[in-house]
Amino acid sequence: MKNILLIVVLLVGCLAGLLLVPGVRAWLIAATLPPFPDWPAPVKILTGDESGKIYFATHSPFDLASIYDRLEYATPTTGLGYLSYPAHADEQVPAVILLPGSGGIKPGREHEYAALLNEHGYAALVIEYYAPRGVGDETNYVIRTSAVTEFDLITDAYAALELLSTSPRIDGKRIAVMGFSYGGMAARLAMDHRIHQALAPEHPGFAAHIDVYGPCFQKLGTQSTNGAPLLTLRGSNDASNDLAACALRESEMRSLGVQVEAHVYEGAGHSWENEAPAELKPDAPYLQGCEWVYDEEGVAWYNGKPLTSYDADASRAERISARMSSGVQLADCVASGYIIGRNEAVRDDAYKRVLKFLEAM
């Protein structure tokens, strides 16, 4: 009901011109956005007996600048993940943290990958990043992705890395992060040394990064990483992945000495693991032909202007309002319509490439 109300008031506000006033827009969002849920206390140390639903301590920084030097303003958050282990393991096992796409955990993808990894000797933790921040499948897509950012995902991933490393059943030096679409972008951006040092300075970091059809429009300006390798998997018919931009991002990593394995599946679209058949989704939005460039403070710029602007202590509603407003600047590079859905041949080959890549971890 609150989601419907938010959409109605936003539309009315637009018609009345009220949403031109940032304070009014933020007030409308604050009045209708669900609060963070009141969940059980997060686990700080794993004993090795835990499996299934795991609550862990994380934050919601919302933007890169907050990760760099304003974490004190990040909202403490109780994260949620689903932990599973190989059926039989006599010694510590490696692990993979799985970050879903912007549509959330999907049938045929995250939990199926976790089962595959368990079968081959890996522990797996599937992250649920929407529910901990009060939004879910019933929330409008634009509102959902404005309320939970890629930097919230990255923060969850590093918090999960530190928690998994406390388990006597997991080798903390052999934990990879793998993401799909929105999560794939986060898994790749997480390679940045500054992010690593801000979120998990006492940990050596992820042993491997896997980006599965993550968009590549963000230029982070990474100057160093911990040296962990990167695997990227994309489809040639996936309009949401600008392959030229992705090649640039991969080249940037190679220039830093990172071993990058990149593979493009000819004729494949987006989200090839999903159970739904592949088809053109004409209303699916994506960005095309634009590049966000981050400055040293972690602020994203496009066409010489910052994409968002607010004070360091801005409220969650004010931040969401600013992110939604950035759509005006990006109007010339917003497109819609790309192929989404199952491609079993590509899925099966991707399984093999992921497992082969992880062997070196």
N, C-alpha and C positions, 0 to 999 in steps of 0.2 A: 504494500500500500504506500509506504514512504517513497519507494522508487517511482511509482506512478505520479505521486504528488510532486516530486522533484522535477520530473519531465514537464508537468503541466505548468508549474510556476516558472520554470526556465523559459518555456514557450511564451507565456503571458508577459514575462519580463522583457523578452526580445521585442515583442510587438509594441510594448509600451515604452521601449527605449531605456528601461531601467537597468538592463544588464550592461549598459555602457559605463555604469558606475561600479567600479570594482567592489566597493564596500557592500552594495546592495546584492550583487551577485554572490559574494562570499557568505552573506547572511542567509540567503536562500539555500545555499548548499549546506551550511551548518545546521539549518533548521530541519533538514530532511535526511541527512546522511546518517546511516546506522552507526552506533558507537562500536568500539572494539569489544568483542565478547569477553565475558568474565569466565575464564577457563581455569582448570586446576593449575597449581603452581608448576612452573617448568622444571624439568629434570636438569640437574647441573652435572651429574656424573653418571655414566652408564655402568651397570654392574655386569652386563653381558647376558642377562636374562630377559631383557626387554625386547619386545617385537610388536608389530602392529602400530597403533597410534602412539606417537611420541610428542610430548609438548616440550619445547625448548625456548630459552631466553634469546630474544633478538631485538631489533629496533626497526623503526620506520623512518629513515632519514629523508625520504622522498626525493632528494636531489643529490647530485655529485658534490656540490659545494659543502653540503652538510657532512658528507662522509669525510672529506678532506680535513675540515677543521671546525665543524660545528656539531659534532655528535652529541654535545650536551643538550641540544635542542631536539634531537631525534626522540620520537615517542617510544618508550619501552613497550615491547610487544611480546606476547606469548605466541611463538611460532608453532606450526603443526607439520608433522611429517609421518610417513608410514614406513616403518623399518622392517626389513626382512633379511634373512641370512640363508646361506647355502644349507641344504639338508644335513650334510655331514662335513665337519671341519675340525681337524685335530690341532690346528694351529691358527694363529692370527691370519685373517683374510683381508684382501684389499676391498675397497668400497667405492661406490659411485653415488653421488648426489644428483637427483633428477629434478630439473626445473621445467614445469609444464609451459605450454604456450599461453597466449593471452585469452584463449577460450577456456583455460583451466584444464584439469585432468580429464582426458578423453578415453573412452573405451577403445581398446586396441593399441594404446600407446604407452603411457607411463608405467602402469602396473604390469603390462605385458613385458616391457623392457626389464622391469625389476625381476620378474620371474626368469627371464632369459639369463640375466646376470647371476642370479642365485644358482641356476643350473650349472653355470660355468665357474663357480667358486667365488663370486663377489657378493658382499653385502650390498644392499641397495636402500636408499632413503628417498622416497618420493615426497617432494615438498608441496604442501598446499598453502599458497601465499595469499589467496583472496579472503577466505573465511577468517583468518586471524585479524583482518583489518575491517571486518564487518560487512563485506560485500560478497556476492556469490552469483550463481547462475541467473537468479531473478533480477539482478541489477543490470540496467542498460549498459551495453558494451562500452560506449564512450565514457560514461561515468566511471565504470569499473576500471578501465585502463588509465583514467585520469587520477583515480584515487589510489591506485597501487602502481608504483613505477618500477622500471628495470633496476633502479638502485635499491629499492626495497628487496627485490629478488636477490641481488648480489649480497646484500647484508644477511639475508636468511641463509644463503649458501655458506658464507664464512662462519656464521654462528653454528650451523650444522656441522661444518668441518671440525670445529673445535670440540663440539660435543661428541661426535663419533670417535674422535681421537682418544677420548677417555675410556672407551670400551676395551676390556681385555681381549675381546674377540676380533678386534679390528686393528690392522696395521695403519697407524695414523700418518705414516709417511707415504702411503699408497692409497690416497683418496682422490678420485677424479670428480669433476663436475661436468654434467652433460645437460644441455637444454634444447628445447624445441621452440622454434619461432621466437617469440618474446623471451622465452627462457634461454634459447640459443644465443641471442644477442647478449643477454646477461652473462652467460657462461664465458663468452669471448671477452667482454669488457672486464670481467673479473681478473684477467691476466695482469692488469696494470699494477705495477709495484706500489704506487701511492695508495691505491685502494687496499691492497693486501696489508700494507703496513698500518693503515688506519683501523682496519677491522680485525686483524689477527696477527699482530706484530710478533708474538712469541711462537707462532707456528710456521714451519717452512713453506706452507702454502699447498695448493692443489698440485698433485703429481701429473695431471693431464686435464685438458679442456676439450670438450666436444660441442661444436656448434652445428645443430641440425636445422637447416633452413632459417637461420636468424637474419633479420634485415641488417643492412650494413651502412645506413645513412649517417651514423654517428662517428665522427673523427675525434677520438679521445685525446690524441697527442701523447700516447704512451711513449716513455723514454726508456723504460726497462721493465723486465719481468723477472720471475724466479727461474726462468729457463725451461719451464714445463712445456711439452709439445702441444700442438693444436691440430685437431681433426675437424674439417668442415665438410658437410654433405648438403648439396642443393640440387634443385631440379631446373632444367633449362627452360621449362614452361611455367615457372613460378614467378609471376610478375611482381610479387611482393619482395623478391630478392633481386636487387639491381646487381647483376653479375659483375659488371665493370667496377662498381663500388666495392663489392665483396673482394674482388681481386686486389684492389688497392689496400683494403684492410689487411688482407693476408700478406701482401708484400711488405707492409709496415712491420708486421711481426717478424717476417724473415730478416728484415734489415737489422733487427735487434738480436739476431742469432737464434730465434725460435724455430724449431723444426715444425713446419706446417705441411700437413697432408690435406690437399683439397680435392674433392671429387664432385663433378657435376653430372647428374643423371640425365641423359638425353631424353627429352619428351616428358619428363616427370614434372608434376605440379607440386603443390604444398601439402604437407600433412599426410604423407602416403601411408602411414600406419593406421590411420583411423578406419573404423568399420564401415563408414558411409562410402558409397561408390564415388569415384572421382568425377567431378563435374564443375563447370564454370559457376561460381557464386557471384552474380553480377553486383551485389550490394556490399561485398566484402571490401573494406577500405584499406588502403596502404599508401605509403609515400613513394614518390617517384621523381628522380631528377633533382633532389635537393640534398645538401650535406650540412649537418649540424657540426660546428667546430667548437670545441671546448677550450676556454682559456685556462691559465694556470690556477685560477681560483675555483674552477669547476663549473663555470657558467657557460651554457650553450648559446652560440650565436648563429644566426642565419641572415644572410644578405646584409651584414654589417650591423645588425641589431640583436640585442639579447632576446631570447625566446620567452623568458619569464623574468619578472622583476618583483621582489618582495623583500621585506626585512628578514634578518637572520632568525628572529623569534616569531615569524609569521605563523598563524594558526594553520591547522590542517586544511580547513575550508578555504583560507586565503591562498594556500599553495595550489589546491585543486582548481580553484577559480582561475589562477594565473596560467596553469597548464592548459585548461580548456580554452582560454583566450588566445593562446599561441596559435590556434587553428586559423586565425585571421591572417597571420603572417605566412602561414604555410599553404594558403589556399591555392597557390599556383603549382604546388607539387603534390596535392592530394588527388588520388585516383581511386577507382573502385573496380572490382571484377577480376578475380583470378581463380585458377583451377585448384580445387581442394578435394582431397579424398584418396581412397585406397588405391595403392598400386603394389600388389603383392610381390612382384618380381623385384622392384626397387627396395621394398621393405626387407626382403630376405637378404639381398646383397648388402644392405646397410647393416643388418645384424652381423654379418660376417666381417665387414670392415671395422665396425666398432669393437668387436671382440679381438680382432687381430691387433688393432691399435692399442688396446688396453694391455695386451700381453707384455709390452715393453715397460709398463709402469712399475 
